Amino acid sequence: MTSNTLITFIGTNDGYLVTPDPRSGKVKSGAIISIVESSNDVLGFEFDKLIMVYDGDHYEKIGYEIKNYLKNHFTSLIVELKRISIADPISHHLVYPAMYKAVKEIKSKNKDSNFYISVTSGTPTMHACWIFLVKGGVINAELLQTSDKSGLNKINFEIDDFPQITKLPEIKTELTILKRENDFLRHRKLNIDIPEMIGSSEVIKNIKKQIELLANFNVPIMILGESGTGKEVVARALHDHSSRKSNHFSAVNCGAIPENLMESQFFGFVKGAFTGANQDTPGIFEKAKGGTLFLDEIGDLPLFMQVKLLRVLQEKKISRVGEMSKEIDVDVRIIAVTNKDLWSMMNEGKFREDLFFRLTDDIITLPSLRDRGNDIIEIAEKTLSDLNNNYNKKLKFSKSAIDKLVNYSWKGNVRELTQVIRRAFIYCGDIIEAEDIRFLIRSDKFNNNDELTLDGIDLKEKLQEIEVSYIKL
């Protein structure tokens, strides 16, 4: 069944709700409520869904006030709030990409909707971008505006009014937006220090700038990347440079908690809720209150917990197991991480689309180590320097050792590199040579009879040599 969906930004004037104007004494409401209330008279139908897009805590508060008001006056209306991150709400260069992404997500979740877009609320830049999105074919929607004088009206532009707007292939549009974002980050000066992120490649510089931009926005972030690329390092940097840094950073591996314990671990439980529940116990969300909750391997979260997590993100409330009638407010920032292909999982029904979009106000994608050029050398040198300091040594790499490091594929990324350097530190002489750089390898047909080896070294034999040397000491 086709539904009618209104999309709008939340503007400052929408906070008036329905109150008497102090100057005229007339009852005045913000644009969003005005459109919803007059749609039946002007458009001939009532909206089935309202999606309010906003940026910042101030507008989130207004959004929830509007939602509560409409819930009491339009019981069948579904109201959703969608937060996006815009560094500068009057910069077309930044606003359009953020709106483009939001529109694509809204379309994917509401495939059977007739869309209507209000160009009244928000900044003039946002109004212009709505027009470009509609007339550029990104979304098929009717444009609406409302005012005190003329009330609710459709905006009827003809395509001839926009002779330079053409429909480009979607991939070209996506690449253009990515280029704009990349250009913005490249020219932005970095004002924070993230010593844990070693490397001076352009991609790492841009990620550091992205962290600086996103740190103080209380929005959920998804971090994607291969195993060992440093996703937790990025998550901690987001927390450490945010206003939440004095509160907890709680890390949870979603794949390590047994399914039958997940609900009690995440939400806590009360005494007597189940056998062994001897006292009231707070869960992960309560313990992280006011701080950051790092959900590692979110792709391993089973579907039943995905539904429950979605509700928490929507309502910002949890109920302990055994006390479902009582709700507890939780204020946490979610940073989710995975090395899985969530898009494929969504297509297969293994990961919920609505949860994905709730978790991804923005995405930070970490590159593999093999794509970071000379960062390999910087990380290796820093790792060796730390080892020298810890063990009071002055070891160095030979040129052949550096060449071997740079030319390796690093399937385990930064984690594998640091392990390789630690092994070389243990086994080398005064200088780390190429032959000291050894990689863990195994047979393609790995089974119980195969042995993990160290690139030419018999590990058992080497271990025996070390044991004998220590015994002699």
C-alpha positions as CSV (number, residue, x, y, z in Angstrom):
1,M,0.0,0.0,0.0
2,T,1.4,3.4,-1.0
3,S,1.8,5.9,1.8
4,N,2.3,9.7,1.8
5,T,5.6,10.8,3.5
6,L,6.6,14.3,4.4
7,I,10.3,15.0,4.7
8,T,11.6,18.2,6.3
9,F,14.5,19.7,8.2
10,I,13.8,21.0,11.7
11,G,14.2,24.8,12.0
12,T,14.4,27.1,14.9
13,N,10.9,28.5,14.4
14,D,9.5,25.0,14.5
15,G,10.0,25.2,18.3
16,Y,7.1,27.5,18.7
17,L,4.7,24.5,18.5
18,V,1.2,25.8,19.1
19,T,1.4,28.9,21.3
20,P,0.0,32.5,21.2
21,D,2.2,34.9,19.3
22,P,3.3,37.5,22.0
23,R,2.8,40.4,19.5
24,S,-0.4,39.6,17.8
25,G,-2.0,37.2,20.4
26,K,-2.8,34.8,17.6
27,V,-2.2,31.1,17.9
28,K,1.1,30.3,16.1
29,S,2.6,27.0,15.2
30,G,5.9,26.1,13.5
31,A,6.0,25.2,9.8
32,I,6.1,21.4,10.3
33,I,3.0,21.2,12.5
34,S,1.3,23.7,10.1
35,I,1.9,21.5,7.1
36,V,0.6,18.4,8.9
37,E,-2.5,20.1,10.2
38,S,-3.5,21.7,6.9
39,S,-2.6,18.8,4.5
40,N,-6.0,17.3,4.4
41,D,-7.7,20.7,3.5
42,V,-5.1,21.7,0.9
43,L,-3.7,18.4,-0.5
44,G,-6.7,16.2,0.1
45,F,-5.1,13.7,2.4
46,E,-3.4,13.3,5.8
47,F,0.3,12.3,5.9
48,D,1.0,8.7,6.9
49,K,4.6,9.4,7.9
50,L,6.7,12.4,8.9
51,I,10.5,12.3,8.7
52,M,12.3,15.2,10.4
53,V,16.0,15.6,9.5
54,Y,18.1,17.6,12.0
55,D,21.7,18.4,13.0
56,G,22.5,19.0,16.6
57,D,21.1,18.5,20.1
58,H,19.1,21.7,20.1
59,Y,17.1,20.6,17.0
60,E,16.8,17.0,18.4
61,K,15.0,18.5,21.4
62,I,12.6,20.5,19.2
63,G,12.0,17.3,17.1
64,Y,10.9,15.3,20.2
65,E,8.6,18.1,21.2
66,I,7.0,18.1,17.8
67,K,6.7,14.3,17.9
68,N,5.0,14.3,21.3
69,Y,2.6,17.0,20.1
70,L,1.7,15.2,16.9
71,K,1.3,11.9,18.8
72,N,-1.6,13.4,20.8
73,H,-3.3,15.0,17.7
74,F,-2.6,12.6,14.9
75,T,-2.6,9.1,16.4
76,S,-2.1,7.3,13.0
77,L,0.9,9.5,12.0
78,I,4.3,7.8,12.1
79,V,7.0,10.3,13.2
80,E,10.7,9.6,12.7
81,L,13.7,11.7,13.5
82,K,16.9,11.4,11.4
83,R,20.1,13.0,12.5
84,I,22.8,13.9,10.0
85,S,26.2,15.6,10.5
86,I,26.8,18.9,8.7
87,A,29.9,20.9,9.8
88,D,28.5,24.1,8.3
89,P,24.7,24.4,7.7
90,I,25.1,27.3,5.2
91,S,27.8,25.8,3.1
92,H,26.4,24.2,-0.1
93,H,29.7,22.3,-0.5
94,L,28.9,20.4,2.8
95,V,25.2,20.5,3.0
96,Y,24.4,18.9,-0.4
97,P,26.4,15.7,0.2
98,A,24.9,15.2,3.6
99,M,21.4,15.7,2.2
100,Y,22.1,13.5,-0.8
101,K,23.1,10.6,1.5
102,A,20.1,11.2,3.8
103,V,17.7,11.1,0.9
104,K,19.2,7.9,-0.5
105,E,18.7,6.2,2.9
106,I,15.2,7.5,3.3
107,K,14.2,6.3,-0.2
108,S,15.6,2.8,0.5
109,K,13.6,2.5,3.7
110,N,10.3,3.9,2.2
111,K,10.1,2.3,-1.2
112,D,6.3,2.4,-1.4
113,S,6.0,6.1,-0.5
114,N,4.8,9.2,-2.3
115,F,7.3,11.8,-1.1
116,Y,6.6,15.5,-0.2
117,I,9.4,17.8,0.9
118,S,9.0,21.0,2.9
119,V,11.4,23.8,1.8
120,T,10.3,26.1,4.6
121,S,12.2,24.8,7.6
122,G,16.0,24.8,7.8
123,T,18.5,27.2,6.3
124,P,18.2,28.8,2.8
125,T,21.1,26.6,1.7
126,M,19.0,23.5,2.7
127,H,16.1,24.9,0.8
128,A,18.2,25.3,-2.4
129,C,19.6,21.8,-2.0
130,W,16.1,20.3,-1.7
131,I,15.3,21.8,-5.1
132,F,18.4,20.4,-6.7
133,L,17.8,17.0,-5.2
134,V,14.3,16.9,-6.6
135,K,14.9,18.5,-10.0
136,G,18.2,16.5,-10.4
137,G,16.2,13.3,-10.1
138,V,17.7,12.1,-6.9
139,I,14.2,11.8,-5.4
140,N,10.8,12.0,-7.0
141,A,8.9,14.3,-4.7
142,E,6.5,17.2,-4.5
143,L,7.9,20.4,-3.0
144,L,5.8,22.2,-0.4
145,Q,6.1,25.6,1.4
146,T,4.0,27.3,4.0
147,S,3.8,30.8,5.4
148,D,1.6,32.9,7.7
149,K,0.2,34.9,4.7
150,S,-0.4,32.2,2.0
151,G,-0.6,29.0,4.0
152,L,0.4,25.7,2.5
153,N,1.2,25.6,-1.2
154,K,2.9,23.3,-3.7
155,I,5.9,24.7,-5.5
156,N,5.4,24.1,-9.2
157,F,8.7,24.4,-11.1
158,E,9.0,23.2,-14.7
159,I,12.2,21.4,-15.8
160,D,12.8,24.3,-18.2
161,D,13.4,26.5,-15.2
162,F,16.6,24.4,-14.6
163,P,18.2,23.9,-18.1
164,Q,21.6,23.0,-16.7
165,I,20.4,20.2,-14.4
166,T,21.0,16.8,-16.1
167,K,20.5,13.3,-14.7
168,L,24.0,11.8,-14.3
169,P,24.7,8.1,-13.7
170,E,24.4,7.4,-10.0
171,I,28.0,6.2,-9.6
172,K,29.3,9.5,-11.1
173,T,27.2,11.4,-8.6
174,E,28.5,9.3,-5.7
175,L,32.1,9.9,-6.8
176,T,31.6,13.6,-7.1
177,I,30.3,13.8,-3.5
178,L,33.2,11.7,-2.2
179,K,35.6,14.0,-4.1
180,R,34.0,17.1,-2.5
181,E,34.2,15.5,1.0
182,N,37.8,14.5,0.4
183,D,38.8,18.0,-0.9
184,F,37.2,19.5,2.2
185,L,39.2,17.3,4.5
186,R,42.4,17.7,2.6
187,H,42.3,21.5,3.0
188,R,41.2,21.5,6.6
189,K,43.8,22.1,9.2
190,L,44.1,19.4,11.9
191,N,43.9,20.9,15.4
192,I,44.1,17.8,17.5
193,D,46.8,15.3,18.2
194,I,46.2,11.6,17.7
195,P,49.5,9.9,18.5
196,E,48.0,6.4,18.5
197,M,47.3,6.8,14.7
198,I,50.8,6.5,13.2
199,G,51.3,7.5,9.5
200,S,51.4,10.6,7.3
201,S,49.7,9.2,4.2
202,E,46.9,11.4,2.7
203,V,44.2,8.9,3.6
204,I,45.3,8.8,7.3
205,K,45.5,12.6,7.4
206,N,41.9,12.8,6.1
207,I,40.7,10.2,8.6
208,K,42.2,12.2,11.5
209,K,40.4,15.3,10.2
210,Q,37.2,13.3,10.0
211,I,37.7,12.2,13.6
212,E,38.2,15.8,14.7
213,L,35.0,16.9,12.9
214,L,32.8,14.1,14.3
215,A,34.2,13.9,17.8
216,N,32.0,16.5,19.4
217,F,28.8,15.6,17.4
218,N,26.8,13.2,19.5
219,V,26.0,11.0,16.6
220,P,26.4,7.2,16.0
221,I,29.4,6.3,13.8
222,M,30.1,3.1,11.9
223,I,33.8,2.2,11.4
224,L,34.5,-0.2,8.6
225,G,37.7,-1.9,7.6
226,E,39.6,-5.2,7.5
227,S,40.7,-6.9,10.6
228,G,43.8,-5.3,12.2
229,T,43.4,-1.9,10.6
230,G,42.9,-0.1,13.9
231,K,39.2,0.4,14.2
232,E,39.2,0.5,18.0
233,V,42.0,3.1,17.9
234,V,39.7,5.3,15.9
235,A,36.8,4.7,18.2
236,R,38.9,5.6,21.2
237,A,40.1,8.8,19.4
238,L,36.5,9.8,18.8
239,H,35.8,9.4,22.5
240,D,39.0,11.0,23.8
241,H,38.4,14.1,21.8
242,S,34.7,14.5,22.6
243,S,32.8,16.1,25.4
244,R,32.3,12.6,26.8
245,K,36.0,11.9,27.4
246,S,35.7,12.2,31.2
247,N,33.1,9.3,31.2
248,H,33.3,5.7,30.3
249,F,34.5,4.2,27.1
250,S,32.9,0.7,27.2
251,A,34.0,-1.8,24.6
252,V,31.8,-4.9,23.9
253,N,32.5,-7.7,21.4
254,C,29.1,-8.6,20.1
255,G,30.3,-12.0,18.9
256,A,31.7,-13.0,22.3
257,I,28.5,-12.9,24.3
258,P,26.4,-16.1,24.3
259,E,22.9,-15.4,22.8
260,N,21.1,-16.6,26.0
261,L,23.0,-14.0,28.0
262,M,22.9,-11.1,25.6
263,E,19.8,-9.4,26.9
264,S,20.9,-9.5,30.5
265,Q,24.4,-8.4,29.6
266,F,23.3,-5.4,27.5
267,F,20.3,-4.2,29.6
268,G,21.0,-5.6,33.1
269,F,18.6,-7.6,35.3
270,V,16.9,-7.4,38.7
271,K,17.1,-9.8,41.6
272,G,15.1,-12.9,40.9
273,A,14.8,-12.4,37.2
274,F,16.3,-15.8,36.6
275,T,18.2,-18.5,38.5
276,G,21.4,-17.0,39.8
277,A,20.2,-13.4,39.7
278,N,20.9,-12.7,43.3
279,Q,21.0,-8.9,43.1
280,D,20.0,-6.0,40.8
281,T,22.8,-5.7,38.2
282,P,23.2,-2.9,35.7
283,G,23.9,-3.8,32.1
284,I,26.4,-2.5,29.5
285,F,24.2,0.4,28.5
286,E,23.7,1.7,32.1
287,K,27.5,1.4,32.8
288,A,28.3,3.4,29.7
289,K,25.8,6.2,30.6
290,G,27.2,9.6,29.6
291,G,30.0,8.0,27.7
292,T,30.7,6.0,24.6
293,L,29.6,2.4,23.9
294,F,31.9,0.7,21.4
295,L,30.1,-2.3,19.7
296,D,32.8,-4.4,18.2
297,E,31.8,-6.8,15.4
298,I,28.3,-5.5,15.2
299,G,27.8,-7.8,12.2
300,D,27.8,-10.8,14.7
301,L,24.8,-9.5,16.6
302,P,21.8,-11.9,16.2
303,L,18.6,-10.6,14.7
304,F,16.6,-10.7,17.9
305,M,19.2,-8.4,19.5
306,Q,19.3,-6.2,16.5
307,V,15.5,-5.5,17.1
308,K,16.1,-4.7,20.7
309,L,19.1,-2.4,20.0
310,L,17.1,-0.6,17.4
311,R,14.5,0.2,20.0
312,V,17.1,1.5,22.4
313,L,18.5,3.8,19.7
314,Q,15.0,5.1,18.9
315,E,13.7,5.6,22.4
316,K,17.0,6.1,24.3
317,K,15.5,3.9,27.1
318,I,16.2,0.4,28.3
319,S,14.4,-2.0,30.7
320,R,16.2,-4.5,32.9
321,V,15.4,-8.2,32.5
322,G,12.7,-9.0,35.0
323,E,11.5,-5.4,35.2
324,M,10.0,-4.6,31.8
325,S,7.5,-2.1,33.2
326,K,10.2,0.2,34.3
327,E,12.2,2.2,31.8
328,I,15.7,3.7,32.4
329,D,16.9,6.6,30.4
330,V,20.3,6.0,28.8
331,D,22.6,8.6,27.3
332,V,25.3,6.8,25.3
333,R,27.1,7.5,22.1
334,I,27.3,4.4,19.9
335,I,30.3,3.6,17.8
336,A,29.9,0.4,15.9
337,V,32.6,-1.6,14.1
338,T,32.7,-4.5,11.7
339,N,34.9,-6.1,9.1
340,K,31.9,-7.8,7.4
341,D,30.1,-6.7,4.3
342,L,26.9,-5.3,5.9
343,W,25.4,-4.5,2.5
344,S,25.5,-8.1,1.5
345,M,24.1,-9.2,4.9
346,M,21.2,-6.7,4.5
347,N,20.4,-8.2,1.1
348,E,20.4,-11.7,2.6
349,G,18.2,-10.6,5.6
350,K,21.0,-11.2,8.1
351,F,21.3,-7.5,9.2
352,R,18.4,-5.1,9.5
353,E,18.4,-2.1,7.2
354,D,16.7,0.2,9.7
355,L,19.4,-0.6,12.3
356,F,22.2,0.0,9.8
357,F,20.9,3.5,9.1
358,R,20.4,4.2,12.8
359,L,24.1,3.3,13.4
360,T,25.5,5.3,10.4
361,D,25.1,9.0,10.7
362,D,28.5,8.8,9.2
363,I,31.0,6.1,8.2
364,I,34.7,6.0,8.7
365,T,36.4,3.5,6.3
366,L,39.9,2.5,7.3
367,P,42.3,1.5,4.5
368,S,44.3,-1.7,4.5
369,L,48.0,-1.3,5.4
370,R,49.1,-2.4,1.9
371,D,47.3,0.7,0.6
372,R,49.1,3.2,2.9
373,G,52.5,3.3,1.3
374,N,55.3,4.6,3.6
375,D,53.1,4.4,6.6
376,I,54.4,0.8,6.9
377,I,57.9,2.2,7.6
378,E,56.6,4.8,10.1
379,I,54.6,2.1,12.0
380,A,57.5,-0.3,12.0
381,E,60.0,2.4,13.2
382,K,57.6,3.5,16.0
383,T,57.0,-0.1,17.1
384,L,60.8,-0.8,17.2
385,S,61.4,2.5,19.1
386,D,58.9,1.5,21.8
387,L,60.5,-1.9,22.1
388,N,64.0,-0.4,22.4
389,N,62.8,1.9,25.2
390,N,61.1,-1.0,27.0
391,Y,64.1,-3.3,26.9
392,N,66.9,-0.7,26.9
393,K,68.2,-1.6,23.4
394,K,69.2,0.3,20.3
395,L,68.2,-2.0,17.5
396,K,67.7,-0.7,13.9
397,F,66.4,-2.0,10.6
398,S,68.7,-2.8,7.7
399,K,67.7,-1.5,4.3
400,S,66.9,-5.1,3.2
401,A,64.6,-5.5,6.2
402,I,62.7,-2.3,5.3
403,D,62.3,-3.4,1.7
404,K,60.9,-6.8,2.8
405,L,58.4,-5.0,5.1
406,V,57.3,-2.6,2.3
407,N,56.8,-5.4,-0.3
408,Y,54.7,-7.7,1.9
409,S,50.9,-7.9,1.4
410,W,50.0,-7.6,5.1
411,K,46.7,-9.4,5.2
412,G,46.6,-8.9,9.0
413,N,47.3,-5.2,8.5
414,V,48.7,-3.1,11.4
415,R,48.2,-5.9,13.9
416,E,50.2,-8.3,11.9
417,L,53.0,-5.8,11.3
418,T,53.5,-5.1,15.0
419,Q,53.6,-8.8,15.7
420,V,56.2,-9.4,13.0
421,I,58.4,-6.6,14.4
422,R,58.1,-8.0,18.0
423,R,59.2,-11.4,16.7
424,A,62.2,-9.9,14.8
425,F,63.2,-8.0,17.9
426,I,63.4,-11.3,19.9
427,Y,65.3,-13.3,17.4
428,C,67.7,-10.8,15.8
429,G,71.2,-9.7,16.5
430,D,72.3,-6.1,16.8
431,I,70.5,-5.2,13.5
432,I,67.2,-6.5,12.2
433,E,68.0,-8.0,8.9
434,A,65.6,-9.3,6.1
435,E,66.0,-12.9,7.4
436,D,64.7,-11.8,10.8
437,I,61.5,-10.6,9.3
438,R,59.4,-13.8,9.3
439,F,55.8,-14.2,8.6
440,L,53.3,-16.8,10.0
441,I,52.3,-19.1,7.1
442,R,50.1,-22.2,6.9
443,S,49.0,-24.6,4.3
444,D,46.0,-23.7,2.1
445,K,44.5,-27.1,3.2
446,F,44.8,-26.3,6.9
447,N,43.8,-29.3,9.0
448,N,44.7,-30.9,12.3
449,N,47.9,-32.4,10.9
450,D,49.2,-29.2,9.4
451,E,51.5,-27.1,11.6
452,L,51.7,-23.3,11.8
453,T,55.3,-22.3,10.9
454,L,57.3,-19.1,11.0
455,D,58.5,-18.6,7.5
456,G,61.3,-21.2,7.5
457,I,61.7,-21.6,11.2
458,D,60.7,-24.8,13.1
459,L,59.0,-23.2,16.1
460,K,59.3,-26.3,18.3
461,E,63.0,-26.5,17.6
462,K,63.5,-22.8,18.2
463,L,61.5,-22.9,21.5
464,Q,63.7,-25.8,22.7
465,E,66.9,-23.8,21.9
466,I,65.5,-20.8,23.9
467,E,64.5,-23.1,26.9
468,V,68.0,-24.6,26.9
469,S,69.7,-21.2,26.9
470,Y,67.6,-20.0,29.8
471,I,68.3,-23.2,31.8
472,K,72.1,-22.7,31.3
473,L,71.7,-19.2,32.6
